[in-house]
Amino acid sequence: MMKNTYISRSEILNLYTSSLKEVSTFTISEWLRLLTEDQFIVIERAFIFDVITYIELNKYSDGFLGRDIKEKWDLEVIKSYI
């Protein structure tokens, strides 16, 4: 289960006020990574879908995929989060 992490409103305001005209996805990504001490990162959704599709198609044939991915990851739960 995903852990809830709370970021204060003042931190969000700091992000907003430190930007000149707009906030980029890169800025949000770096800001989130910094505030959560690298616990959370931002990854493009399409990339996650591609990874899940690759794992599903190659679950039993790819020696690169580790045992945890093959046996323990619940891909349906991961899909539900995205």
Sequence and secondary structure as in RCSB ss.txt:
>XXXX:A:sequence
MMKNTYISRSEILNLYTSSLKEVSTFTISEWLRLLTEDQFIVIERAFIFDVITYIELNKYSDGFLGRDIKEKWDL
EVIKSYI
>XXXX:A:secstr
        HHHHHHHHHH SS   HHHHHHHHHHHTTTS     HHHHHHHHHHHHHHTTT TTS HHHHHT  H
HHHHHH 
